[in-house]
Amino acid sequence: MDKTLYDLMDWAGIEEIVYSEAADPHRLLGPHVTGAGLLIQAFIPTAVTISVQGIKDGMLYPMERVDDAGFFAVLLPEKTKFQYLYQVTYDNHTTEELIDPYSFEPYYTETDIKKFSSGIHYSIFDKMGAHPMTLKDTKGVYFSVWAPCAMRVSVVGDFNLWDGRRHPMRKLGDSGIFELFIPGLYVGMIYKYEIKAMAGGIQLKSDPYASYCELRPDNASVIWDMERYSWNDEGWLKKRASWNLTREPLSIYEVHLGSWLRKEAEYNSDGEPLNGSEFLNYREIGKKLVSYVKEMGYTHVELLPVMEHPLDASWGYQVTGYYAPTSRFGTPDDFKYFVELLHQEEIGVILDWVPAHFPRDSFGLACFDGTCVYEHKDPRQGAHPHWGTLIYNYGRPQVTNFLIANALYWVEIYHADGIRMDAVASMLYLDYGKEPGEWIPNLYGGNENLEAVEFLKHLNSIFKNRKDGAVLIAEESTAWPRVTGDVKEEGLGFDFKWNMGWMNDFTGYMQCDPYFRKHHYGELTFSLLYAYSEDFILVFSHDEVVHLKGSMIGKMPGDTLEKKAANLRAAYGFMAGHPGKKLLFMGQEFGQIREWDENRSLDWGLLEETLHSQLREYVKALNHLYLSQPALYALDYDPEGFEWVECTKSGDSIIVFLRKTKKKEETLLFVCNFDTILHEKYCIGVPFEGKYKELINSSDQAFGGEGYQNKRVKISKKKEADERENSIEITVAPLSVAIFSCTPVKVKNTKRVVIKKDKKVKQEKPI
């Protein structure tokens, strides 16, 4: 070896690279201008010879093998860097042309690093992950990952024989960020990060920021071009930005894509089912789902988590790929098509999102760089005992940046219209699901997770600042104050909160035998005492039809399916009238009998039976009535939008109330009977003189009822009832909800002449 070249060699550094322990391989590898010329060094295990070839002039410069492990170097009489490639011959006599990955400068700016370290780089997904791009006229893929305590991080895949020595990444100062641009890679290739911990252990990790993943049970990340899809939903997004959903109709159909509809599995030549063949593609599901949802009158679809997850039975709530739509149903482009399809039919898309915990799978976030990076080290802070999952460290800026950017990512990149945040209560309370000794109090001695509270406020503030109409919804099961309150006024800042209290109380009430409901009347009316404390969504969600809870129709009392259906129609009718937006889980609209099973398609065959098709028609009619009547949504969160007419007749299990807007003529009257007693000529107080027309009655024979309806318009009389001057007499069917429009009309008394035995008899009769 030439003495000058020998003297330029950093033998300790070369050993660090050969033994795969270098956090900054660019310090040696690639081109470096020295006083003696341009030094180019490469480490390619199994290479026998390597030559540097100038891209412009084609000149070849043989490199000297300075270490038998595959470290090569050459000193060129050049004063500046130039573009080159390697001509490599391997020990199996194959040859390859390679552009040196270590000839490219960092893609991060100092601003990027500072913002990420501070937890405010809200588009960090543009840098983290795998991004196909062109640098210096060279096509390749840029990789970036955060692993602050790793000794070394390498990109590995089929393209480098999964050999972590071949593509070690550069650590950017003390930021914990590792990055590398690898020329020649392309969309569809799989990869992982090989991470060597300071303690010496090596593990393979999927990319936390991967935009696509392999189909389970495989778990490698997949390179994807997230910029190639061309969207066509600008009109929807523009319209959404002008909405105030608190005053708009919001009727949500909650869907688990893996079991809404399936197909027969395909089999290989050995008779074994092909992995994933039972699932429809996002595009196939979208076409079927959009027509169904449109027909049924829902405004939005809410999807159980579509983020990548390894276990079907978790329903998506144990996420390993936060930035990747699950490959069970297709590619990221397929999912974009799915969202766009719904938008083109003016149906919004809400995504369930899980920032409360993550699974322990070895390829995921757990102990990511050999240390507890995303979670707390102390299990009293970092683990959920009853879920077996890990809790995020919300006090670490880079962790909250990962989560906040992820929520924004689904809105920005996939045009999601809302994010429903799962298990918020588990984030807010340090002792959630834990026994004494299993948790650590906060610095004030309390059980509030102060860091999680700040994270939620931070996220909601950023969401509000976007002003694009996308909303954040909390599933929060406790009485934490001001979940939907303004962050500036010590609220958490969510747009909506699931009303778990109403769901529990009302479901419990409906499960009672009608004979005993009179003793539980308070469970029916209690929710109105707190209905305006938050901006609520009323839910009959998937949580109500799993874990041996049975189905919604199965919960209802009655010794026949017809009686159960009557109870369920009454429940849905009351839900339609109660203040708050609405959500119903798939299958509940037609009365699926069995408990939901994520491994099976819904029992669509039930719709061939009259009872189930009629129940679906009833839900459909309620949804379309909801869309057409501003009283059902415009003042959901204003006490002026609701008024009791009668809420004391516990003996009859009857309640009567009004839904209102600022326009008198838009008032609706609800009469709800939760007993099996028929009431004829039942006198009800009404808000004003006028005509009262029955719009929907759950007793309608078209919906499977007994036909006790009020088919003629009712005209109010000057007869006091329910402490009101005016009233009407109606038929109140058993187990029913009747909804009346209220049209103010001055009722005049006129005289009608009745001729009898040649005498004129004057008789007053209102018309």
Secondary structure, DSSP 8 states (H G I E B T S, - for coil): --HHHHHH--HHHHHHHHTT--S-GGGTSEEEEETTEEEEEEE-TTEEEEEEEETTT--EEE-EEEETTTEEEEEES-SS---EEEEEEETTS-EEEE--GGGS--S--HHHHHHHHHT--TTGGGTSEEEEEEETTEEEEEEEEE-TTEEEEEEEEGGGTT-TTTSB-EE-TTS-EEEEEEET--TT-EEEEEEEETTS-EEEE--TT-S-B--TT---EE---TT------HHHHHHHHT--GGGS--EEEEE-HHHHS-----B-TTS-B-TTTTS--HHHHHHHHHHHHHHHT-SEEEES--EE-S-GGGTT-S-SEEEEE-GGG--HHHHHHHHHHHHHTT-EEEEEE--S-B---TTSSTTTTSS-SSB-SSHHHHEETTTTEE-B-TTSHHHHHHHHHHHHHHHHTT--SEEEES-HHHHHBTTTT--TTSS---TTS-SB-HHHHHHHHHHHHHHHHH-SS-EEEE---S--TTTTS-GGGT----SEEE-HHHHHHHHHHHHS-GGGGGGGHHHHHGGGGTTTSS-EEEEE-GGGGSTT---HHHHS--SSHHHHHHHHHHHHHHHHHSSSEEEEETTTTTT--S---TTS---GGGGGSHHHHHHHHHHHHHHHHHHH-GGGTTTTTSGGGEEEEE---TTTTEEEEEE--SSGGG-EEEEEE-SS--EEEEEEEESSSEEEEEEEETT-GGGTS------S-EE-BS--BTTBSEEEEEEE-TTEEEEEEEEE----EEEEEEEETTEEEEEEEE-
